[in-house]
């Protein structure tokens, strides 16, 4: 069902510091920050040969990652995103096997303009899983 690893998302307390770390210390290709008000985050994309890292920082007062940063003040890994061909078929198959889909259960438009869903971390080894239809 799942295909490629699309990205790993890391919440960071300071985007400039994190972007500098990935660009200058690790020598990666790093984008300019992009504000995504619909998602309550500002992102910096790190392009690697085989996948991406998304550095996330809260945007606005009720950001979904605000609490994460309170619990993990140094930042930390937030989710992994796997690609699927058909997000509704994947959702229905996973629900039939007892997995919980977060929020309404309907796909939303993700950070790359593609439909995404999130799966409950308790059902996937303690890891928040994003599915993205590509
Ligand atoms: Co993501």
Backbone and ligand atoms as CSV (ligand in chain L), in Angstrom:
chain,resi,resn,atom,element,x,y,z
A,1,UNK,N,N,0.828,-1.209,0.000
A,1,UNK,CA,C,0.000,0.000,0.000
A,1,UNK,C,C,0.867,1.265,0.000
A,2,UNK,N,N,1.779,1.379,0.977
A,2,UNK,CA,C,2.571,2.603,1.009
A,2,UNK,C,C,3.727,2.498,0.021
A,3,UNK,N,N,4.094,3.657,-0.511
A,3,UNK,CA,C,5.195,3.714,-1.459
A,3,UNK,C,C,6.398,4.396,-0.847
A,4,UNK,N,N,6.844,5.441,-1.495
A,4,UNK,CA,C,8.056,6.118,-1.044
A,4,UNK,C,C,7.824,6.914,0.236
A,5,UNK,N,N,8.920,7.122,0.958
A,5,UNK,CA,C,8.918,8.070,2.073
A,5,UNK,C,C,8.939,9.471,1.462
A,6,UNK,N,N,7.851,10.212,1.651
A,6,UNK,CA,C,7.778,11.557,1.066
A,6,UNK,C,C,8.570,12.563,1.885
A,7,UNK,N,N,8.376,12.538,3.213
A,7,UNK,CA,C,9.166,13.422,4.072
A,7,UNK,C,C,9.101,12.970,5.514
A,8,UNK,N,N,10.057,13.464,6.263
A,8,UNK,CA,C,10.050,13.374,7.720
A,8,UNK,C,C,9.898,14.801,8.227
A,9,UNK,N,N,8.966,15.023,9.135
A,9,UNK,CA,C,8.723,16.370,9.656
A,9,UNK,C,C,9.316,16.500,11.050
A,10,UNK,N,N,10.049,17.571,11.251
A,10,UNK,CA,C,10.700,17.843,12.528
A,10,UNK,C,C,10.253,19.215,13.010
A,11,UNK,N,N,9.706,19.257,14.211
A,11,UNK,CA,C,9.311,20.536,14.808
A,11,UNK,C,C,10.540,21.165,15.444
A,12,UNK,N,N,10.738,22.446,15.184
A,12,UNK,CA,C,11.928,23.124,15.698
A,12,UNK,C,C,11.529,24.403,16.447
A,13,UNK,N,N,12.285,24.747,17.499
A,13,UNK,CA,C,11.960,25.958,18.252
A,13,UNK,C,C,12.370,27.232,17.530
A,14,UNK,N,N,13.304,27.138,16.592
A,14,UNK,CA,C,13.779,28.323,15.875
A,14,UNK,C,C,14.112,27.918,14.432
A,15,UNK,N,N,13.356,28.446,13.483
A,15,UNK,CA,C,13.529,28.025,12.089
A,15,UNK,C,C,14.864,28.471,11.511
A,16,UNK,N,N,15.287,29.695,11.837
A,16,UNK,CA,C,16.553,30.182,11.287
A,16,UNK,C,C,17.723,29.326,11.763
A,17,UNK,N,N,17.708,29.006,13.050
A,17,UNK,CA,C,18.776,28.170,13.599
A,17,UNK,C,C,18.775,26.798,12.936
A,18,UNK,N,N,17.575,26.233,12.771
A,18,UNK,CA,C,17.475,24.898,12.176
A,18,UNK,C,C,17.887,24.923,10.706
A,19,UNK,N,N,17.462,25.964,9.970
A,19,UNK,CA,C,17.825,26.059,8.552
A,19,UNK,C,C,19.335,26.213,8.400
A,20,UNK,N,N,19.933,27.007,9.270
A,20,UNK,CA,C,21.386,27.194,9.233
A,20,UNK,C,C,22.101,25.879,9.526
A,21,UNK,N,N,21.589,25.131,10.485
A,21,UNK,CA,C,22.181,23.843,10.841
A,21,UNK,C,C,22.166,22.895,9.638
A,22,UNK,N,N,21.008,22.789,8.991
A,22,UNK,CA,C,20.900,21.864,7.853
A,22,UNK,C,C,21.706,22.362,6.650
A,23,UNK,N,N,21.714,23.684,6.428
A,23,UNK,CA,C,22.422,24.218,5.262
A,23,UNK,C,C,23.931,24.226,5.485
A,24,UNK,N,N,24.378,24.809,6.593
A,24,UNK,CA,C,25.808,25.068,6.762
A,24,UNK,C,C,26.544,23.919,7.446
A,25,UNK,N,N,25.915,23.307,8.443
A,25,UNK,CA,C,26.602,22.226,9.155
A,25,UNK,C,C,26.465,20.905,8.416
A,26,UNK,N,N,25.244,20.615,7.940
A,26,UNK,CA,C,25.005,19.335,7.269
A,26,UNK,C,C,25.160,19.435,5.755
A,27,UNK,N,N,25.240,20.655,5.218
A,27,UNK,CA,C,25.504,20.813,3.796
A,27,UNK,C,C,24.357,20.420,2.889
A,28,UNK,N,N,23.125,20.612,3.352
A,28,UNK,CA,C,21.950,20.246,2.552
A,28,UNK,C,C,21.390,21.467,1.829
A,29,UNK,N,N,20.531,21.184,0.843
A,29,UNK,CA,C,19.849,22.234,0.107
A,29,UNK,C,C,18.588,22.609,0.885
A,30,UNK,N,N,18.468,23.870,1.263
A,30,UNK,CA,C,17.419,24.316,2.178
A,30,UNK,C,C,16.624,25.438,1.515
A,31,UNK,N,N,15.285,25.368,1.602
A,31,UNK,CA,C,14.421,26.382,0.985
A,31,UNK,C,C,14.299,27.598,1.895
A,32,UNK,N,N,13.721,28.661,1.333
A,32,UNK,CA,C,13.323,29.789,2.169
A,32,UNK,C,C,12.105,29.373,2.993
A,33,UNK,N,N,11.855,30.032,4.135
A,33,UNK,CA,C,10.668,29.706,4.925
A,33,UNK,C,C,9.394,30.024,4.149
A,34,UNK,N,N,8.396,29.150,4.301
A,34,UNK,CA,C,7.096,29.354,3.666
A,34,UNK,C,C,6.020,29.293,4.744
A,35,UNK,N,N,5.214,30.350,4.845
A,35,UNK,CA,C,4.119,30.379,5.825
A,35,UNK,C,C,2.915,29.657,5.242
A,36,UNK,N,N,2.346,28.745,6.013
A,36,UNK,CA,C,1.139,28.019,5.608
A,36,UNK,C,C,0.064,28.286,6.654
A,37,UNK,N,N,-0.615,29.444,6.555
A,37,UNK,CA,C,-1.567,29.816,7.600
A,37,UNK,C,C,-2.689,28.799,7.777
A,38,UNK,N,N,-3.109,28.136,6.685
A,38,UNK,CA,C,-4.183,27.139,6.804
A,38,UNK,C,C,-3.777,25.975,7.702
A,39,UNK,N,N,-2.477,25.731,7.804
A,39,UNK,CA,C,-1.985,24.602,8.590
A,39,UNK,C,C,-1.377,25.053,9.912
A,40,UNK,N,N,-1.297,26.364,10.134
A,40,UNK,CA,C,-0.743,26.866,11.384
A,40,UNK,C,C,0.734,26.589,11.540
A,41,UNK,N,N,1.458,26.552,10.416
A,41,UNK,CA,C,2.895,26.289,10.491
A,41,UNK,C,C,3.649,27.154,9.490
A,42,UNK,N,N,4.899,27.395,9.799
A,42,UNK,CA,C,5.856,27.889,8.819
A,42,UNK,C,C,6.832,26.747,8.565
A,43,UNK,N,N,7.149,26.514,7.288
A,43,UNK,CA,C,7.981,25.366,6.941
A,43,UNK,C,C,9.245,25.808,6.232
A,44,UNK,N,N,10.291,25.035,6.433
A,44,UNK,CA,C,11.502,25.099,5.618
A,44,UNK,C,C,11.714,23.684,5.095
A,45,UNK,N,N,11.888,23.560,3.791
A,45,UNK,CA,C,12.091,22.245,3.203
A,45,UNK,C,C,13.571,21.986,3.004
A,46,UNK,N,N,13.996,20.810,3.387
A,46,UNK,CA,C,15.366,20.369,3.155
A,46,UNK,C,C,15.287,19.269,2.100
A,47,UNK,N,N,15.871,19.514,0.938
A,47,UNK,CA,C,15.818,18.542,-0.161
A,47,UNK,C,C,17.006,17.613,-0.092
A,48,UNK,N,N,16.723,16.337,0.081
A,48,UNK,CA,C,17.768,15.316,0.035
A,48,UNK,C,C,17.597,14.517,-1.252
A,49,UNK,N,N,18.591,13.718,-1.594
A,49,UNK,CA,C,18.506,12.960,-2.840
A,49,UNK,C,C,17.291,12.048,-2.875
A,50,UNK,N,N,16.970,11.434,-1.748
A,50,UNK,CA,C,15.936,10.407,-1.767
A,50,UNK,C,C,14.665,10.785,-1.016
A,51,UNK,N,N,14.646,11.925,-0.336
A,51,UNK,CA,C,13.435,12.346,0.374
A,51,UNK,C,C,13.594,13.791,0.809
A,52,UNK,N,N,12.681,14.262,1.619
A,52,UNK,CA,C,12.749,15.624,2.139
A,52,UNK,C,C,12.627,15.600,3.652
A,53,UNK,N,N,13.188,16.606,4.263
A,53,UNK,CA,C,12.920,16.894,5.670
A,53,UNK,C,C,12.116,18.187,5.692
A,54,UNK,N,N,11.054,18.201,6.480
A,54,UNK,CA,C,10.290,19.427,6.651
A,54,UNK,C,C,10.518,19.936,8.066
A,55,UNK,N,N,11.109,21.113,8.148
A,55,UNK,CA,C,11.273,21.756,9.446
A,55,UNK,C,C,10.034,22.591,9.689
A,56,UNK,N,N,9.364,22.360,10.813
A,56,UNK,CA,C,8.083,23.013,11.117
A,56,UNK,C,C,8.216,23.891,12.348
A,57,UNK,N,N,7.594,25.055,12.270
A,57,UNK,CA,C,7.531,25.942,13.430
A,57,UNK,C,C,6.096,26.474,13.518
A,58,UNK,N,N,5.555,26.625,14.744
A,58,UNK,CA,C,4.166,27.091,14.871
A,58,UNK,C,C,3.964,28.470,14.240
A,59,UNK,N,N,2.800,28.644,13.639
A,59,UNK,CA,C,2.398,29.937,13.085
A,59,UNK,C,C,1.017,30.243,13.641
A,60,UNK,N,N,0.919,31.330,14.413
A,60,UNK,CA,C,-0.373,31.682,15.000
A,60,UNK,C,C,-0.573,31.021,16.351
A,61,UNK,N,N,-1.623,31.457,17.050
A,61,UNK,CA,C,-1.820,31.066,18.441
A,61,UNK,C,C,-2.281,29.637,18.642
A,62,UNK,N,N,-3.053,29.091,17.712
A,62,UNK,CA,C,-3.606,27.743,17.938
A,62,UNK,C,C,-3.024,26.742,16.941
A,63,UNK,N,N,-1.725,26.853,16.753
A,63,UNK,CA,C,-1.053,25.926,15.839
A,63,UNK,C,C,-1.137,24.498,16.362
A,64,UNK,N,N,-1.351,23.534,15.478
A,64,UNK,CA,C,-1.409,22.134,15.924
A,64,UNK,C,C,-0.080,21.631,16.494
A,65,UNK,N,N,1.002,22.349,16.236
A,65,UNK,CA,C,2.281,21.886,16.782
A,65,UNK,C,C,2.747,22.712,17.975
A,66,UNK,N,N,1.906,23.666,18.419
A,66,UNK,CA,C,2.274,24.467,19.579
A,66,UNK,C,C,2.474,23.615,20.825
A,67,UNK,N,N,1.531,22.686,21.061
A,67,UNK,CA,C,1.638,21.822,22.243
A,67,UNK,C,C,2.839,20.891,22.139
A,68,UNK,N,N,3.115,20.439,20.930
A,68,UNK,CA,C,4.274,19.558,20.737
A,68,UNK,C,C,5.542,20.256,21.197
A,69,UNK,N,N,5.654,21.533,20.833
A,69,UNK,CA,C,6.856,22.285,21.198
A,69,UNK,C,C,6.908,22.560,22.705
A,70,UNK,N,N,5.728,22.675,23.329
A,70,UNK,CA,C,5.723,22.835,24.788
A,70,UNK,C,C,6.250,21.574,25.468
A,71,UNK,N,N,5.880,20.413,24.914
A,71,UNK,CA,C,6.326,19.147,25.515
A,71,UNK,C,C,7.771,18.817,25.134
A,72,UNK,N,N,8.197,19.339,23.961
A,72,UNK,CA,C,9.548,19.047,23.467
A,72,UNK,C,C,10.226,20.365,23.110
A,73,UNK,N,N,10.699,21.095,24.125
A,73,UNK,CA,C,11.214,22.450,23.867
A,73,UNK,C,C,12.430,22.494,22.951
A,74,UNK,N,N,13.168,21.402,22.845
A,74,UNK,CA,C,14.304,21.369,21.910
A,74,UNK,C,C,13.877,20.996,20.496
A,75,UNK,N,N,12.588,20.705,20.315
A,75,UNK,CA,C,12.098,20.206,19.040
A,75,UNK,C,C,12.146,18.692,19.007
A,76,UNK,N,N,11.711,18.120,17.893
A,76,UNK,CA,C,11.736,16.661,17.780
A,76,UNK,C,C,11.001,16.198,16.547
A,77,UNK,N,N,11.134,14.895,16.272
A,77,UNK,CA,C,10.460,14.344,15.107
A,77,UNK,C,C,8.957,14.333,15.331
A,78,UNK,N,N,8.203,14.833,14.383
A,78,UNK,CA,C,6.759,14.981,14.546
A,78,UNK,C,C,5.982,13.914,13.792
A,79,UNK,N,N,6.306,13.692,12.512
A,79,UNK,CA,C,5.629,12.632,11.755
A,79,UNK,C,C,6.474,12.186,10.574
A,80,UNK,N,N,6.082,11.032,10.041
A,80,UNK,CA,C,6.642,10.559,8.773
A,80,UNK,C,C,5.511,10.538,7.765
A,81,UNK,N,N,5.846,10.803,6.513
A,81,UNK,CA,C,4.826,10.849,5.466
A,81,UNK,C,C,5.163,9.833,4.381
A,82,UNK,N,N,4.225,8.915,4.172
A,82,UNK,CA,C,4.370,7.893,3.140
A,82,UNK,C,C,3.449,8.215,1.976
A,83,UNK,N,N,3.916,7.923,0.785
A,83,UNK,CA,C,3.104,8.165,-0.410
A,83,UNK,C,C,2.185,6.974,-0.676
A,84,UNK,N,N,0.974,7.289,-1.125
A,84,UNK,CA,C,0.028,6.258,-1.575
A,84,UNK,C,C,-0.538,6.688,-2.930
A,85,UNK,N,N,-0.967,5.711,-3.698
A,85,UNK,CA,C,-1.547,6.011,-5.014
A,85,UNK,C,C,-2.983,6.509,-4.889
A,86,UNK,N,N,-3.727,5.937,-3.951
A,86,UNK,CA,C,-5.162,6.231,-3.829
A,86,UNK,C,C,-5.475,6.391,-2.344
A,87,UNK,N,N,-5.639,7.626,-1.923
A,87,UNK,CA,C,-5.729,7.883,-0.477
A,87,UNK,C,C,-7.049,7.374,0.100
A,88,UNK,N,N,-8.114,7.415,-0.667
A,88,UNK,CA,C,-9.394,6.928,-0.143
A,88,UNK,C,C,-9.380,5.410,-0.018
A,89,UNK,N,N,-8.793,4.738,-0.994
A,89,UNK,CA,C,-8.683,3.275,-0.902
A,89,UNK,C,C,-7.793,2.885,0.269
A,90,UNK,N,N,-6.687,3.616,0.461
A,90,UNK,CA,C,-5.788,3.329,1.581
A,90,UNK,C,C,-6.506,3.552,2.904
A,91,UNK,N,N,-7.229,4.669,3.005
A,91,UNK,CA,C,-7.977,4.963,4.236
A,91,UNK,C,C,-8.978,3.855,4.550
A,92,UNK,N,N,-9.753,3.474,3.553
A,92,UNK,CA,C,-10.802,2.487,3.795
A,92,UNK,C,C,-10.205,1.134,4.188
A,93,UNK,N,N,-9.102,0.784,3.550
A,93,UNK,CA,C,-8.449,-0.482,3.884
A,93,UNK,C,C,-7.904,-0.446,5.306
A,94,UNK,N,N,-7.297,0.687,5.695
A,94,UNK,CA,C,-6.731,0.792,7.038
A,94,UNK,C,C,-7.832,0.813,8.095
A,95,UNK,N,N,-8.916,1.541,7.823
A,95,UNK,CA,C,-10.025,1.575,8.786
A,95,UNK,C,C,-10.632,0.189,8.963
A,96,UNK,N,N,-10.722,-0.544,7.872
A,96,UNK,CA,C,-11.276,-1.901,7.953
A,96,UNK,C,C,-10.398,-2.799,8.813
A,97,UNK,N,N,-9.105,-2.438,8.927
A,97,UNK,CA,C,-8.185,-3.215,9.767
A,97,UNK,C,C,-8.055,-2.612,11.162
A,98,UNK,N,N,-8.886,-1.632,11.478
A,98,UNK,CA,C,-8.958,-1.108,12.833
A,98,UNK,C,C,-8.129,0.120,13.099
A,99,UNK,N,N,-7.439,0.664,12.093
A,99,UNK,CA,C,-6.630,1.858,12.325
A,99,UNK,C,C,-7.530,3.083,12.428
A,100,UNK,N,N,-7.090,4.012,13.248
A,100,UNK,CA,C,-7.855,5.254,13.431
A,100,UNK,C,C,-7.284,6.371,12.569
A,101,UNK,N,N,-8.181,7.042,11.842
A,101,UNK,CA,C,-7.807,8.186,11.027
A,101,UNK,C,C,-8.153,9.432,11.830
A,102,UNK,N,N,-7.241,10.380,11.901
A,102,UNK,CA,C,-7.461,11.570,12.723
A,102,UNK,C,C,-8.414,12.553,12.048
A,103,UNK,N,N,-8.925,13.463,12.870
A,103,UNK,CA,C,-9.819,14.541,12.425
A,103,UNK,C,C,-11.080,13.955,11.785
A,104,UNK,N,N,-11.543,14.549,10.715
A,104,UNK,CA,C,-12.825,14.123,10.154
A,104,UNK,C,C,-12.714,12.794,9.418
A,105,UNK,N,N,-11.499,12.383,9.109
A,105,UNK,CA,C,-11.325,11.188,8.298
A,105,UNK,C,C,-11.357,11.465,6.808
A,106,UNK,N,N,-11.650,12.714,6.456
A,106,UNK,CA,C,-11.636,13.091,5.040
A,106,UNK,C,C,-10.271,13.719,4.717
A,107,UNK,N,N,-9.728,13.428,3.547
A,107,UNK,CA,C,-8.440,14.011,3.185
A,107,UNK,C,C,-8.503,15.536,3.146
A,108,UNK,N,N,-7.402,16.163,3.554
A,108,UNK,CA,C,-7.253,17.614,3.443
A,108,UNK,C,C,-6.114,17.900,2.478
A,109,UNK,N,N,-6.057,19.137,2.031
A,109,UNK,CA,C,-4.955,19.513,1.148
A,109,UNK,C,C,-3.735,19.800,2.002
A,110,UNK,N,N,-2.655,19.066,1.765
A,110,UNK,CA,C,-1.465,19.169,2.591
A,110,UNK,C,C,-0.533,20.274,2.135
A,111,UNK,N,N,0.662,20.263,2.703
A,111,UNK,CA,C,1.636,21.330,2.470
A,111,UNK,C,C,2.118,21.379,1.028
A,112,UNK,N,N,1.927,20.282,0.271
A,112,UNK,CA,C,2.377,20.271,-1.124
A,112,UNK,C,C,1.215,20.344,-2.091
A,113,UNK,N,N,0.030,20.725,-1.587
A,113,UNK,CA,C,-1.126,20.846,-2.468
A,113,UNK,C,C,-1.755,19.514,-2.853
A,114,UNK,N,N,-1.391,18.442,-2.147
A,114,UNK,CA,C,-1.931,17.108,-2.446
A,114,UNK,C,C,-2.784,16.645,-1.270
A,115,UNK,N,N,-3.713,15.689,-1.507
A,115,UNK,CA,C,-4.562,15.212,-0.409
A,115,UNK,C,C,-3.755,14.414,0.623
A,116,UNK,N,N,-4.010,14.717,1.894
A,116,UNK,CA,C,-3.312,14.019,2.974
A,116,UNK,C,C,-4.293,13.597,4.060
A,117,UNK,N,N,-3.872,12.579,4.812
A,117,UNK,CA,C,-4.572,12.101,6.006
A,117,UNK,C,C,-3.525,11.791,7.053
A,118,UNK,N,N,-3.959,11.840,8.320
A,118,UNK,CA,C,-3.057,11.447,9.406
A,118,UNK,C,C,-3.648,10.254,10.142
A,119,UNK,N,N,-2.774,9.335,10.525
A,119,UNK,CA,C,-3.170,8.117,11.229
A,119,UNK,C,C,-2.712,8.196,12.679
A,120,UNK,N,N,-3.528,7.620,13.571
A,120,UNK,CA,C,-3.272,7.740,15.007
A,120,UNK,C,C,-1.945,7.090,15.388
A,121,UNK,N,N,-1.086,7.829,16.118
A,121,UNK,CA,C,0.222,7.255,16.482
A,121,UNK,C,C,0.114,5.978,17.311
A,122,UNK,N,N,-0.947,5.838,18.098
A,122,UNK,CA,C,-1.068,4.629,18.935
A,122,UNK,C,C,-1.260,3.378,18.083
A,123,UNK,N,N,-1.708,3.566,16.844
A,123,UNK,CA,C,-1.904,2.407,15.960
A,123,UNK,C,C,-0.672,2.114,15.108
A,124,UNK,N,N,0.357,2.984,15.179
A,124,UNK,CA,C,1.516,2.826,14.290
A,124,UNK,C,C,2.823,3.039,15.054
A,125,UNK,N,N,3.029,2.196,16.065
A,125,UNK,CA,C,4.318,2.148,16.770
A,125,UNK,C,C,4.683,3.488,17.406
A,126,UNK,N,N,3.660,4.234,17.840
A,126,UNK,CA,C,3.951,5.488,18.528
A,126,UNK,C,C,4.382,6.606,17.607
A,127,UNK,N,N,4.137,6.449,16.321
A,127,UNK,CA,C,4.574,7.456,15.350
A,127,UNK,C,C,3.377,7.997,14.582
A,128,UNK,N,N,3.241,9.311,14.566
A,128,UNK,CA,C,2.209,9.933,13.746
A,128,UNK,C,C,2.571,9.702,12.283
A,129,UNK,N,N,1.614,9.160,11.531
A,129,UNK,CA,C,1.842,8.821,10.126
A,129,UNK,C,C,0.927,9.673,9.248
A,130,UNK,N,N,1.542,10.326,8.281
A,130,UNK,CA,C,0.794,11.073,7.270
A,130,UNK,C,C,0.807,10.250,5.991
A,131,UNK,N,N,-0.332,10.176,5.341
A,131,UNK,CA,C,-0.403,9.577,4.003
A,131,UNK,C,C,-0.648,10.685,3.017
A,132,UNK,N,N,0.094,10.673,1.924
A,132,UNK,CA,C,-0.095,11.684,0.894
A,132,UNK,C,C,-0.312,10.994,-0.441
A,133,UNK,N,N,-1.376,11.397,-1.120
A,133,UNK,CA,C,-1.628,10.844,-2.453
A,133,UNK,C,C,-0.770,11.581,-3.464
A,134,UNK,N,N,-0.021,10.825,-4.242
A,134,UNK,CA,C,0.886,11.467,-5.204
A,134,UNK,C,C,0.490,11.113,-6.627
L,1,CO,CO,CO,3.884,16.294,6.615
